[in-house]
Amino acid sequence: MEKADAKKRRLRKTLLIFCFLLLIGGGLWYARPVGLTVLFPGIKPEDIDVTLIHFVDDQRMETRNIQLSAVDPGFDELLTQVETLRFHRPPWNLVLQAVPMLSDRFAQTKLVADGDIEHVYITLAQSVSEDRRYAQLTFYVDEWSYRDFDRSVSLPLIMFNGKEIGQALARDFWEIAMPVDS
């Protein structure tokens, strides 16, 4: 009888270790570096809309915009810049997908340095029959997130040197974007 109990305990322990390793492996796989093709499976952008927002002071905000379709010059270069970005999805995104109200609890006040462009919204659109499919990458001061409108998902992303890369990209976009009259 004791041998059977010991064997059951070893089996449970082995099963528990296996499940733990499986969970760790799944988390590492989910957090691997990914680009647009993984974040937005199947999307083939036909239009790109980039909106940039910079607060000059407490009273004044500047907005610039880039709108390109696949036939416009510069579309392929802009899309390539966005496609080369690599992000890590934090494993806790799976929990945030299950309980979306938790994402509001992680919001933080951002410290904006001189010259920082506060918001960058990169919206990709594709015509699918009569409907349009949208996906969006967002950069806010120093953090990235993505939104897939089809799946109603809006989750944070991690990028090593994310602020530096995001601000450099924002400044490049700012130079070619057109001012928006407000």
CORHU-V784164 format. One line per field, one symbol per residue. psi: psi as a letter, one per 40 degrees, with the letter a starting at -180 (. if undefined). A space follows every 50 residues. Layout:
psi=???
This chain:
psi=ddddddddddddddddddddddddddddddeihiaddddghehgheihhh hhhhhdadehhhhiihhiideiiedddddddddehhihhhdeddddddgd edddeehihhhhiheihdhhhhhhihhhbeiihiihhhhhceiiiihhdd efhhiiihhhfddddddddddddddeihihh.
